[in-house]
């Protein structure tokens, strides 16, 4: 029905607006007003309330934790082996994967990945699923938006495209962000180790990528 389809377009609009707000924060607001992150948080909270989201729809749950973990492990295992292979090929054995082996760094990065999963899946994938009503197109669009927000990092853009699509698809199949956040943290720590700092500029994006100095 036309009315129903028109209502569904608001789900797409919400997803695109969040991506635009995150992009504005990365490229403009972060430097001018670091505390402006509250705008992003407020947008997602208001949306969750208006859409009657629950912990289950947002992926904050324990009842399907094992099922979600079991589905996620193959992707993360293959990705981790591939990244480690790249690291060996690039001769990175001379340095430790600091973000993986140092507890303080890893827990901090894990918390950051959890926030990314809230934005990517609890919000973006959920809204895109409501619009497309199918997992693959929703995951594809979410992955493209996720990758675009990592511009202009030449390492992270392609990796987050693949990872974003995969994680969104896994979330659409089994709504739980906890194993996805852990898997993302492990892969991100391996990426930092496997590729030269001169390539990924310590995983920075936006203006921070260009401002990085070795």
WOJONOR-V536802 format. One record per pair of residues at least 6 apart in sequence whose C-alpha atoms are under 8 Angstrom apart, sorted by the first residue. I is the first residue (numbers start at 1). J is the second residue. If there is no record, write none. Layout:
# WOJONOR-V536802
I & J
I & J
This chain:
# WOJONOR-V536802
8 & 130
8 & 131
9 & 131
11 & 127
11 & 128
11 & 130
11 & 131
12 & 127
12 & 128
12 & 131
14 & 127
15 & 123
15 & 124
15 & 127
15 & 128
18 & 40
18 & 43
18 & 124
19 & 145
19 & 149
21 & 40
22 & 40
22 & 149
23 & 149
25 & 36
25 & 37
26 & 205
26 & 206
26 & 207
27 & 206
27 & 207
29 & 36
30 & 36
30 & 37
44 & 123
48 & 54
55 & 61
56 & 175
56 & 176
57 & 122
57 & 126
57 & 175
58 & 118
58 & 121
58 & 122
58 & 123
58 & 126
58 & 175
58 & 176
58 & 177
59 & 122
59 & 171
59 & 175
59 & 176
59 & 177
59 & 178
60 & 176
60 & 177
60 & 178
61 & 176
64 & 174
64 & 175
64 & 176
65 & 176
65 & 178
65 & 179
67 & 174
68 & 170
68 & 174
68 & 175
68 & 176
68 & 179
69 & 179
71 & 170
72 & 170
72 & 179
72 & 180
75 & 166
76 & 183
76 & 187
79 & 187
80 & 186
80 & 187
80 & 190
83 & 187
83 & 190
83 & 191
83 & 194
84 & 190
84 & 194
86 & 194
86 & 195
87 & 93
87 & 193
87 & 194
87 & 195
88 & 194
90 & 194
90 & 195
92 & 193
92 & 194
92 & 195
95 & 193
96 & 193
97 & 189
97 & 190
97 & 192
97 & 193
98 & 105
98 & 189
98 & 193
99 & 105
99 & 106
99 & 109
99 & 189
99 & 190
99 & 192
100 & 106
100 & 186
100 & 189
100 & 190
106 & 185
106 & 189
109 & 185
110 & 181
110 & 182
110 & 185
113 & 181
113 & 182
113 & 184
113 & 185
114 & 177
114 & 178
114 & 181
114 & 182
116 & 181
117 & 177
117 & 180
117 & 181
118 & 177
120 & 142
120 & 146
120 & 164
120 & 168
121 & 168
121 & 171
121 & 177
122 & 177
124 & 142
125 & 138
125 & 139
125 & 142
125 & 168
125 & 171
125 & 172
126 & 172
128 & 138
128 & 139
128 & 141
128 & 142
129 & 135
129 & 138
129 & 172
131 & 138
132 & 138
135 & 169
135 & 172
135 & 173
136 & 169
138 & 168
138 & 169
139 & 164
139 & 165
139 & 166
139 & 167
139 & 168
139 & 169
139 & 172
140 & 165
141 & 165
142 & 164
142 & 165
142 & 168
143 & 160
143 & 161
143 & 162
143 & 163
143 & 164
143 & 165
143 & 166
143 & 168
144 & 161
144 & 164
144 & 165
146 & 160
146 & 161
146 & 164
147 & 156
147 & 157
147 & 158
147 & 159
147 & 160
147 & 161
147 & 164
148 & 157
149 & 205
149 & 206
150 & 156
150 & 157
150 & 160
150 & 205
150 & 206
151 & 157
151 & 205
151 & 206
152 & 205
152 & 206
152 & 209
153 & 199
153 & 200
153 & 201
153 & 203
153 & 204
153 & 205
153 & 206
153 & 209
154 & 199
154 & 200
155 & 195
155 & 199
155 & 200
156 & 200
156 & 203
167 & 180
171 & 177
192 & 200
192 & 202
192 & 203
197 & 214
198 & 214
200 & 209
201 & 209
201 & 212
201 & 213
201 & 214
203 & 209
204 & 212
